[in-house]
Amino acid sequence: MNETTTIEAAALRDWLVAYVGAVLDLDVETISTAAPFDSYGFDSVEAVIMAGVLEEEFSIRIDPTMVFDDPSIDGVVAALRTAGLVR
Amino acid sequence: MPAPAPAASIVVISYEMARVLPRTLLSLSPGYQRDCPPGTIEVILVDNGSRIPPRAEDFAALGLDLTVVHWPAGDVSPIAALNHGLSLARAPLVCAWIDGARLASPGLVSASLRAARLHPRPVIASPNYHLGPAHQYISIHQGYGEAEEDRLLASIDWPDQGYRLYDISTPVWKSGETDRMLETNALFLTRQMWDELGGYDARFTSSGGGAGNCDVFIRACEAPGAQLIRLRGEATFHQIHGGTTSNAPNFAIDVAKDISREYYRLRRRPLIGVKDPGWIFDAGPNGRGKL
């Protein structure tokens, strides 16, 4: 990984909720950040695509397999924190 | 007198496909395609720089109206070659076949032609499959290879039993009737729509064209007055050949991520499949041949 910046955890979480909501046409109020992605129809392909968008949006480089370790919004935030990309 | 224009032009891209291309062209030939007599379609094969490029005479026995174009080597993306092929197409309905490793089901062409009559601005899409027991970027790590693929095709008596391709294949994600469709390997649009779109976006320069095929499909569906028509019962089936995204060993996830990055960089929006379910054209051997 090539760390280039750090992101506020709350800002990242909000971004992820908005992203998933936009992809699935869901009201963001209904999205649980702890729930597995597939519980609301966000599949592994979409998660990898999201990883690419994350890289572009936040100027970071990430291992896309991290979205499979704990496939949830909270899981992604935690993985990026572990990688030193989130504060 | 010039020859009458065919009903459809199919632009096929190849690169180092000596093993798989003969089958692909056979699957587009009059002897295989149902209700598609000689002269119905022209096939424009654009080879994107193979070391030993295919020759039209090698496929003369297929009875195709075939033009072979040799595009200069050196471009990892097929987009420029594909756009050149599209510019040569003579028919009012033009199909982009971005991956010459994909076999057609036996009614794909005639179903597309019939579906095209249903709307003045049709976007005709068929689902993508991978030959074999799983997506090929997975199955190649589980022992699937050329010999097994040859055995599978022989086991269903292909090409005589073309629809049995479904028996030995795996559907690709995001290509089902209710999925948010990302792309199709056999995209039929009117000549006018291709011209309006400007063909494929040449900025998709990454290997295999990156998200260029998804991009043109999405733009076509979003074009004013366009009508997505998904074929049911007809499809394309990917043969193993070491292609960039379909077979990439160990790199499928990274490739998908990089495709996403490229798309977002160029379009400033995420790569999301087309949500409009469109119309379903009921084709296939048991289809009703209508919506």
Interface residues (C-beta under 8 A of the other chain):
Chain A: Y19 A22 V23 D25 D43 V45 E46 V48 I49 M50 A51 G52 V53 E55 E56 E57 P64 T65
Chain B: W173 K174 I253 D254 A256 K257 D258 I259 S260 R261 Y263 Y264 R265 P270 L271 I272 K275
